[in-house]
């Protein structure tokens, strides 16, 4: 079954189409790449989940064209804390801890 789906996908990928191709916004790709690098770097360097998810949210929002960086950092921190508390306290699952997570 998967082989049939793979072959069908391969055929449709190389079939000529009348749909106009969109150009790639490399600036947005760069911001999102920086956001992912910030998340991984924060966790790897011991900054923790909250800092990493804050960077991920704020820089990804920037990549999608939002210009309110300070508001996005605050919103990302709130979302990061809520997700951390939900995983840590409700589900009793450990997320990478840094200095902020040790406060909870």
C-alpha positions as CSV (number, residue, x, y, z in Angstrom):
1,X,0.0,0.0,0.0
2,X,2.8,2.4,0.9
3,X,4.6,1.6,-2.3
4,X,1.5,2.5,-4.4
5,X,1.2,5.8,-2.5
6,X,4.9,6.5,-2.9
7,X,4.7,5.9,-6.7
8,X,1.6,8.0,-7.0
9,X,3.3,10.8,-5.1
10,X,6.4,10.6,-7.3
11,X,4.3,10.7,-10.5
12,X,2.3,13.7,-9.3
13,X,5.5,15.5,-8.2
14,X,7.0,15.5,-11.7
15,X,3.8,16.0,-13.7
16,X,3.7,19.5,-15.3
17,X,1.2,21.8,-13.5
18,X,-0.5,25.0,-14.4
19,X,-0.2,26.3,-10.9
20,X,2.1,29.3,-10.5
21,X,5.2,28.6,-8.5
22,X,5.7,30.9,-5.5
23,X,9.1,32.4,-4.7
24,X,10.9,31.5,-1.5
25,X,11.2,34.2,1.1
26,X,14.8,33.4,2.3
27,X,14.6,36.1,5.0
28,X,11.7,34.3,6.6
29,X,13.5,31.0,6.3
30,X,16.5,32.5,8.0
31,X,14.5,33.8,10.9
32,X,12.9,30.4,11.4
33,X,16.2,28.7,11.1
34,X,17.6,31.1,13.8
35,X,14.6,30.3,16.0
36,X,15.3,26.6,15.8
37,X,19.0,27.2,16.4
38,X,18.0,29.3,19.4
39,X,15.9,26.6,20.9
40,X,18.5,23.9,20.4
41,X,21.3,26.2,21.6
42,X,19.4,27.2,24.7
43,X,18.7,23.6,25.7
44,X,22.3,22.5,24.9
45,X,23.9,25.4,26.8
46,X,21.7,24.8,29.9
47,X,19.3,27.7,29.4
48,X,16.3,25.4,29.7
49,X,13.0,24.9,28.0
50,X,11.4,28.2,28.8
51,X,14.1,30.3,27.4
52,X,14.3,28.1,24.3
53,X,10.6,28.1,23.6
54,X,10.5,31.9,24.2
55,X,13.2,32.3,21.5
56,X,11.4,29.9,19.2
57,X,8.1,31.7,19.5
58,X,9.5,35.3,19.1
59,X,11.8,34.6,16.2
60,X,9.3,32.5,14.4
61,X,6.7,35.3,14.7
62,X,9.3,37.6,13.3
63,X,9.9,35.2,10.4
64,X,6.1,35.4,9.6
65,X,6.3,39.2,9.4
66,X,5.3,40.3,12.9
67,X,7.3,43.3,14.1
68,X,6.4,43.5,17.8
69,X,9.5,41.6,19.1
70,X,9.2,42.7,22.8
71,X,5.5,41.6,22.9
72,X,6.4,38.3,21.2
73,X,9.1,37.7,23.8
74,X,6.7,38.3,26.6
75,X,4.0,36.1,25.0
76,X,6.5,33.4,24.2
77,X,7.7,33.4,27.9
78,X,4.1,33.1,29.2
79,X,3.4,30.2,26.8
80,X,6.7,28.6,27.7
81,X,6.0,28.8,31.4
82,X,2.5,27.4,31.0
83,X,3.7,24.5,28.8
84,X,6.5,23.8,31.3
85,X,4.1,23.7,34.2
86,X,1.6,21.6,32.4
87,X,4.3,19.0,31.5
88,X,6.2,19.2,34.8
89,X,3.3,19.4,37.3
90,X,0.3,17.8,35.6
91,X,1.9,15.1,33.4
92,X,5.0,14.7,35.7
93,X,7.2,14.6,32.6
94,X,10.6,16.2,32.7
95,X,11.6,19.0,30.2
96,X,15.1,20.4,30.0
97,X,15.7,22.6,33.0
98,X,17.6,25.8,33.2
99,X,17.7,28.6,35.8
100,X,14.1,29.7,35.2
101,X,12.7,26.2,35.5
102,X,14.4,25.7,38.9
103,X,12.2,28.5,40.3
104,X,9.2,26.3,39.9
